[in-house]
Amino acid sequence: MEEVMNDVRFPGPVTLEFSTGSRNVTSSFEALECLDQQWPDWARGRSWRAALRACRDALDGWRSARDARKAFLKAAKRAGLVPSGRQPAHAKASVINVLRPETSFSGWQ
């Protein structure tokens, strides 16, 4: 018999804007699915890996839903998937500069 994980719901949804439309992510499991299946390849860097780790840790009971949401939101902002001002005030993380694929820094693309 297959083991079933308990999902860990976020304290508030994270609304993402993709070219195909918007998506509300409400839990660690949904976040993992989104990070795996919908995330832009160019944005799969440090914050993306941190979000994966935080969401997995939340599902395993090692981190809180709030921590997982915060890491996911940070990765989404870095990927340019969260328009500024769209998240509820209680859920805002610190301001993060959004990196776009066309932006290039000395040796990094």
C-alpha positions as CSV (number, residue, x, y, z in Angstrom):
1,M,0.0,0.0,0.0
2,E,1.2,3.5,-0.9
3,E,2.0,6.0,1.8
4,V,-0.1,9.2,1.6
5,M,1.4,12.5,2.8
6,N,-0.7,15.0,4.7
7,D,-0.8,18.3,2.9
8,V,0.2,21.4,4.8
9,R,-2.0,24.4,4.0
10,F,-0.5,27.9,3.7
11,P,-1.8,30.6,6.1
12,G,-2.9,32.4,2.9
13,P,-2.9,31.7,-0.8
14,V,-0.1,32.8,-3.2
15,T,-1.5,34.1,-6.5
16,L,0.8,33.5,-9.4
17,E,0.5,35.0,-12.9
18,F,1.6,32.8,-15.8
19,S,1.3,33.6,-19.5
20,T,-1.5,31.0,-19.6
21,G,-3.4,32.6,-16.7
22,S,-3.3,32.9,-12.9
23,R,-3.1,30.2,-10.3
24,N,-3.8,30.3,-6.5
25,V,-1.4,28.0,-4.6
26,T,-2.7,27.2,-1.1
27,S,-0.5,24.4,0.2
28,S,3.0,22.9,0.3
29,F,1.9,20.1,-2.0
30,E,0.4,22.5,-4.6
31,A,3.6,24.6,-4.4
32,L,5.8,21.5,-5.0
33,E,3.6,20.6,-8.0
34,C,3.8,24.2,-9.4
35,L,7.6,24.4,-8.8
36,D,8.1,21.1,-10.7
37,Q,5.6,21.5,-13.5
38,Q,5.0,25.2,-14.2
39,W,8.2,27.0,-13.1
40,P,10.2,28.7,-15.8
41,D,13.5,26.9,-16.5
42,W,15.5,30.2,-16.3
43,A,14.2,30.8,-12.8
44,R,15.2,27.4,-11.3
45,G,18.0,28.8,-9.2
46,R,18.8,29.2,-5.5
47,S,15.4,30.6,-4.4
48,W,13.6,27.8,-6.4
49,R,15.7,25.1,-4.6
50,A,15.1,26.8,-1.2
51,A,11.3,26.7,-1.9
52,L,11.4,23.1,-2.9
53,R,13.3,22.2,0.3
54,A,11.0,24.3,2.5
55,C,7.8,22.8,1.1
56,R,9.2,19.2,1.4
57,D,10.3,20.0,5.0
58,A,6.8,21.3,5.8
59,L,5.2,18.1,4.5
60,D,7.6,16.1,6.6
61,G,6.8,18.2,9.7
62,W,10.3,19.8,9.9
63,R,9.2,23.3,9.0
64,S,6.0,25.4,9.4
65,A,3.5,26.2,6.7
66,R,4.4,29.9,7.2
67,D,8.1,29.1,6.4
68,A,7.2,27.1,3.3
69,R,4.9,29.9,2.1
70,K,7.5,32.5,2.6
71,A,10.2,30.6,0.7
72,F,7.7,29.9,-2.1
73,L,6.6,33.5,-2.3
74,K,10.3,34.6,-2.5
75,A,10.9,32.2,-5.4
76,A,7.8,33.4,-7.1
77,K,8.9,37.0,-6.8
78,R,12.3,36.2,-8.1
79,A,10.7,34.5,-11.1
80,G,8.5,37.5,-11.8
81,L,5.3,35.5,-11.2
82,V,3.9,37.7,-8.4
83,P,2.9,41.2,-9.5
84,S,3.8,43.7,-6.8
85,G,1.0,44.6,-4.4
86,R,-1.0,41.4,-5.2
87,Q,-0.4,39.5,-1.9
88,P,-2.3,40.3,1.3
89,A,-0.5,42.6,3.7
90,H,-0.2,39.9,6.3
91,A,1.6,37.6,3.9
92,K,4.1,40.0,2.3
93,A,7.8,39.1,2.5
94,S,10.6,41.6,2.2
95,V,10.9,43.4,-1.2
96,I,12.9,41.4,-3.7
97,N,14.2,42.6,-7.0
98,V,12.8,40.5,-9.8
99,L,15.3,39.1,-12.2
100,R,14.1,38.7,-15.8
101,P,15.7,36.3,-18.3
102,E,16.8,39.2,-20.5
103,T,18.7,40.8,-17.6
104,S,22.4,39.9,-17.7
105,F,25.0,40.5,-15.1
106,S,28.8,40.2,-15.6
107,G,29.0,36.6,-16.9
108,W,25.5,35.5,-15.7
109,Q,22.6,35.1,-18.0
